[in-house]
């Protein structure tokens, strides 16, 4: 942003909360006198968030859209293909969480639907991997208007909606999807026209919707352990991650049940029920 100019567009936003960090911070409100112990505490806390950040970016960059949809086209037709480039992923850090977002403005050859596809896919992958690593996350994903006051400083409805989903709706480790994002995907899936661009929007809208289901409480969530989501992932790696995730959830359920913590017991029961339906 320069001087009085602001650039407003719609953004796809994921608000990610790394659970348990605040409890760790409460245990270490000030640094101990021992320098080595102080460095260890800081590295462990910062390292978890930094590691989550890098993992999300790696997942976002790894999803290539759906080029296979057009692999049988002639060279003349391929020359007319819409851009499959995703919008640049930007980040905004909070003490124990992370905001990741991409503009949906169609500029510079970027494909808004690919940005959304990358965000949904990366959020689902992160949710599964973090469970398997015993570092669960809650995620809220939505779209809305926004403006970057500075690079990496997003303000607007998109951020507010994503935060509300994470902090008020998600409740247990999962990625909740907002109504505006669902409407956007349905618009893409139902778009009319025979151009390659419209065909691509329809196909990618369908790909995204196939990765979202209605959870036990009626909330739309990323089906991070579902067949549509995992069909292109390495089979052994996925199988191991699912096994580790299920084990962690079972352990948490046993711990909170034994302590008589009704709320957390109920939340992990919901997560256990979801995973039990996945191979």
N, C-alpha and C positions, 0 to 999 in steps of 0.2 A: 504494500500500500504506500503511495506517495502523496504527501501533503494531504489534501482533502479528498483524494480519490479512494474509493473503496470498490472492490470487485466482489459482487454477490453472485452466488450460484447455488444450485442444489448439491448436497454432499451425501455420500454414503459413509456412515460413521459406526464404528464398533467401540463401545466402552467396556474395557476389560478390567476386572478386579481380581487380583491375586489373593486368594483367601488365606487368612492366618497371619498375614504380615503385621496387622495392627496389634495382634497379641504379642508377636515377637518384639515390636517396638515398645510396648508397655513394660515388658520384662527388662528392657535396657533403655531406660529413659535418659540416662547420661552415660558417658563412656567411663569404663573402669580406668584406674591408674596404670594398670599393666598395658603397655603400648601394644604388645603382640596380641593380647586378648581384644583390645579395642579395634585393631585392624581386622581381626578375624570376624568380629561382630558386624562391622560395616561391610566388609567384602561379602559376607554371607547374605546380608539383607539386600544390598544393591545388586549383587550377582543374580539373585532370583528374578528381579524385575528386568535386568538387562538381558538375561538369558531368554526370558519370555518374549521380550521385544525382538530379539534376533530370530527366534523360532517363528514368530508370526510373519516377519518379513520374508523369511525363507519359504514358508508355505505360500504366501501371496505371490511371490515371483515364480513359483513352480507350476502354477496352474495356467495352462496355455489357451484357455477358452475351448473351442470345439472345432479345430481345423479339420478334423475328420469328416465333418458334415459336408465339406465341399471337395473332398479329395478326388472325386471322379469328374470334376469340371474340366472343360477345355481350357487351354492357355488364355484364350480371349475372355472367357468368363472369369477366370481367376484374376485377370487384370482389373476386373470391376469389383472384386471382393471388398467389403468394408474393412476398415482397419480393425485389427484384433488387439491393438495396444491398450493396455490398461492405463488408467490415470495414475499419476505419481502418488505413491503411498506416503502420507505424512504422519507424523506422530506428535503427540502432546502428552507429556508424562505428568502423573500425579504421584503422591507419596508412595502409595501401594498399588498403583494401577497404571493403566495405559489407555490412551485414546488413539485409535488409528483411523484415518479417513482419506477419502479420495474425492476430488471434484467430479461431478457428473456433467460438467460443461463439455460439449462436443467441440473441442478445439485441439489443434495440433495433431489431428489424426487419431485421437483417442476414442475408444469405444466405451461409453458409460456402462452398458450392460456387462462388459468384461470386467470393469472395476467392481461392480456388485458381485459378479460371480467369484472373483478373486477374494473379496472380503468374506463372503459366506463360506467359501471353501476353506480359507485360512482359519476362520473362527472355529469351524467344526474340527479341523485337524488339531488346532491348539487345545480345544476342550478335551479331546481324547488323549493326546499326548501328556497333557498336564495331569490328568487323572492317573494315567499309568505311572507317572513320575511322583505321585503322591503330593502334588502341588496344585490342587484344583483351582479353577477359575470360574467366575460368573461373567457372562457377557450379554450386553444389550446391543442390538443392531437395528438401525433404522436410517431413513433418509429424510432430508428436510433442507430448508435454506440455511445458508451459513456464510460467514465472511471471515477471512483470515486477517485479523488486526495486525499481525506480524507473521512471518513464516513459522509454522508450528504453533500458532495461537489462534485456534478456531473459536468463533463465537456464533451463536444462533440456535435455531430450533432443532437442527440436526443433532447437535451435541446434547441439548436438553432432553430430547426424546430418548436417545441412546442411554443416557445416564439414568433416566427414570426407569427404563426397562431393566437395567442391571440392578439398581438399588432397591426397587420396589416390587418388581414382578418376578425376576429370575429366582430368588430365594435359595435355590440349591445349585450346584455346579451344572450349568447348561448354558446354551446360547439362545436367548429369546429374540424373536424377530418382530419388529413393529408393524403396525397396520399400514402405514404409508409405504413401507418397503414391499409388503405383500401386494398392495394395489399397483405399485410400479411394475412388479414382475408379471402380474396378471395382464396389465396393459401391454407389456412387451409380448407375452405369449399370445394374446388375442389380436395383435396388430394385423392390419390388412395390407394387401399389396403383394406384387410378385417380384419386386426388385430383390436382389441378393441381400441388400441391407435389411429389408423387412423379413426375409426368410431367416436371416441370422438372428435378428432380434427375437423372433418367435422361438427359434430353436434354443437360444440361450435362456430365454425366459422360462421355457419348459425345463431346461436343465437345472436351473436354480430352484424352481418350485418342487422338483422331484427330491430335493435335498432338505425339504422342510415338512414337518409333520405337526399334528396337534398333540400336545402333551396331555398328561392326565388331568391337569387343571384347565384344559382348553386353550392354553397359550401356544401360539405357533413357535416352534423351536427348530434349530438345525438338527437334523437326524444324523448326528456325527458317527453313529455306529450302524447306520442303515446300509442296505445293499447298493442303493443308487450313489451314496456318498463314497463308498469304499471300493467300488467295482474296478477302478483303475489303479488302486494302491497295491503295493507288493503284498502278496497273500501272507507270507510268514511274518512279516513285520506287523501287519494288521492283527493277525491272530495273537501274537505276543502282547501287543498293546492292549487289546481287548481283555485278555486274561489278566494282565496286571491291573487294569482299571477295575475289573470286577472284584479282584482280590482286595484292592484298596477300599472300595465301597463297602464290601462285607466287613472289613476290619473296622471302618468308621461306624457302621451300624451297630456292631457289637459293643464298641466303646461307649457310644452315646446312650445306647439302650441300658447298659450296665450302670451308667451314672444317673439314669432316670431323666435324661434331657429329652423331654417330649418333642420339642420343636425340631431339633437336629435329627432325632430318631426318625420322625416323620419325613423329613426332607430326604434323608438317605434311603429310606424305604422307597420313595418315589423313584430315585435314581436307580436303585437296585432293580425295581420292577421294569424300568425301561431297558436296562442292559440285559435282563433275563430273556427278553424277547429277541435279542440279537445274537447271531451265531458267534 
